[in-house]
Amino acid sequence: MNFKCMIMMEKLKQNVSNYQLYVDKTYIQYEQDKYSVYQNYLYKRALYGLESLSEKELATICSKKKQRINNVYKRAQTVLNIVKQKLTIKYSNNIFQRLFPNAEITKAMLEYKEVDSKYKNTLTFKDLKMSKDDIIRIFIAEGVLPKNFLSLKNAPNSLPSLRNESKA
């Protein structure tokens, strides 16, 4: 019996060492989204404003561009706050409707659908089950991101290209 136990232990050790030395896939594949570098740049700039830019980039852009970035950021935050409030109202109404279907307070809550622009909804996107795709769709619909955002792959040239040929 002792001999059988030793053989089983040896097989187990061999299996463990084979598992640890398995080299077929030793690399890690990180999650990548379907958006280009430029699309992610625009998305982050709208979502985080000037904080999304590096110190070097902040030092090189003019004050008018900083103001435009700040205006887009403020608009994006206002839009997101309203959407988050609407989702919160929807979820809370659903809960009250399921738990207290015949209560007067439920009827009153279901009738009230207004959002308060001065109230800041602090729930996270994860809490509200909002994905990056959802946020981008909202930004495009509300004009925070351009309508052609999904087709943008590279940054457009800021200056027109010059011809190297000289006219003879």
C-alpha positions in Angstrom: 0.0 0.0 0.0 2.8 2.3 0.7 4.3 1.6 -2.7 1.0 2.6 -4.5 0.8 5.8 -2.5 4.4 6.7 -3.6 3.6 6.0 -7.2 0.4 8.2 -7.0 2.4 11.0 -5.3 5.1 10.8 -8.0 2.4 11.0 -10.8 0.8 14.0 -9.0 4.2 15.8 -8.8 4.8 15.1 -12.5 1.4 16.5 -13.4 2.0 19.6 -11.3 5.4 20.2 -12.9 4.0 19.6 -16.4 1.2 22.1 -15.6 3.7 24.7 -14.3 6.0 24.3 -17.2 3.3 24.3 -19.9 4.7 26.7 -22.4 2.1 26.6 -25.2 0.6 30.0 -24.2 2.9 31.8 -21.9 1.9 35.3 -23.0 -0.8 37.5 -21.6 -3.4 39.0 -23.9 -4.7 42.3 -22.6 -8.2 43.5 -23.4 -8.3 45.9 -26.3 -11.3 48.0 -27.3 -12.5 48.5 -30.8 -11.6 52.2 -30.9 -8.6 53.8 -32.5 -6.0 55.9 -30.6 -7.6 59.1 -31.9 -11.1 58.0 -30.9 -9.9 57.2 -27.4 -8.2 60.6 -27.3 -11.5 62.4 -28.2 -13.5 60.2 -25.8 -11.1 60.8 -22.8 -10.9 64.5 -23.6 -14.7 64.8 -23.5 -15.0 62.7 -20.4 -12.1 64.0 -18.3 -11.4 67.5 -19.9 -8.0 69.0 -19.4 -7.0 66.3 -17.0 -6.8 63.8 -19.8 -4.0 65.8 -21.4 -0.3 65.4 -20.6 1.7 68.3 -19.0 3.6 68.7 -22.3 0.4 68.9 -24.4 -1.1 71.4 -21.9 1.9 73.6 -22.2 1.8 73.7 -26.0 -1.9 74.4 -26.7 -3.4 77.9 -26.7 -5.8 79.2 -24.2 -8.7 79.2 -26.7 -8.3 75.5 -27.3 -8.2 74.9 -23.6 -11.4 76.8 -23.3 -13.0 74.7 -26.0 -11.9 71.5 -24.3 -13.3 72.8 -21.0 -16.6 73.7 -22.7 -17.0 70.2 -24.2 -16.1 68.7 -20.8 -18.8 70.7 -19.0 -21.3 69.8 -21.7 -20.4 66.1 -21.4 -20.7 66.2 -17.6 -24.1 67.9 -17.8 -25.3 65.3 -20.3 -24.0 62.4 -18.3 -25.6 63.7 -15.1 -29.0 63.9 -16.7 -28.7 60.4 -18.2 -27.5 59.0 -14.8 -30.5 60.7 -13.1 -32.9 59.2 -15.6 -31.4 55.7 -15.1 -31.6 56.1 -11.3 -35.3 57.1 -11.6 -36.0 54.1 -13.9 -34.2 51.7 -11.5 -35.9 53.1 -8.4 -39.3 53.1 -10.0 -38.8 49.5 -11.0 -37.9 48.5 -7.5 -40.9 50.3 -5.9 -43.2 48.9 -8.6 -42.1 45.3 -7.8 -42.1 45.7 -4.0 -45.1 48.0 -3.5 -47.2 47.7 -6.6 -50.4 49.1 -5.0 -49.0 51.8 -2.7 -49.8 55.4 -3.1 -46.1 56.4 -3.0 -45.4 54.1 -5.9 -48.1 55.8 -8.0 -46.7 59.2 -7.1 -43.1 58.1 -7.9 -44.1 56.7 -11.3 -45.7 59.9 -12.3 -42.6 62.0 -11.3 -40.0 61.8 -14.1 -38.3 65.2 -13.9 -34.5 65.6 -13.4 -32.8 68.3 -11.5 -29.9 69.9 -13.4 -28.5 71.3 -10.1 -28.3 67.8 -8.5 -25.1 65.9 -9.1 -25.5 62.2 -9.4 -22.5 60.5 -7.9 -23.2 56.9 -8.9 -20.5 55.2 -11.0 -21.0 53.9 -14.5 -20.4 50.4 -13.1 -23.3 50.9 -10.6 -25.6 52.0 -13.4 -24.3 49.3 -15.8 -23.2 51.8 -18.4 -20.4 50.7 -20.7 -18.0 52.7 -22.8 -20.1 52.0 -25.9 -23.2 53.4 -24.1 -21.4 56.6 -23.1 -20.1 57.1 -26.6 -23.5 56.5 -28.1 -24.9 59.2 -25.7 -22.1 61.6 -26.5 -22.7 61.2 -30.2 -26.5 61.7 -29.9 -26.1 64.8 -27.7 -23.4 66.3 -30.0 -20.6 66.1 -27.5 -18.7 63.8 -29.9 -18.9 64.3 -33.7 -21.5 62.4 -35.7 -18.7 60.7 -37.7 -16.9 59.6 -34.5 -17.2 55.9 -35.2 -15.6 56.3 -38.7 -12.7 58.4 -37.4 -9.5 56.4 -37.3 -6.7 59.0 -37.5 -6.4 62.6 -36.4 -7.2 65.0 -39.2 -4.3 67.2 -40.3 -4.5 70.5 -38.6 -2.8 72.3 -41.5 -3.4 71.7 -45.2 -0.6 69.7 -46.8 1.8 71.8 -48.9 3.1 70.7 -52.3 6.8 70.3 -52.7 6.7 71.1 -56.4 7.5 74.5 -57.5 5.7 76.1 -60.4 7.9 76.6 -63.4 
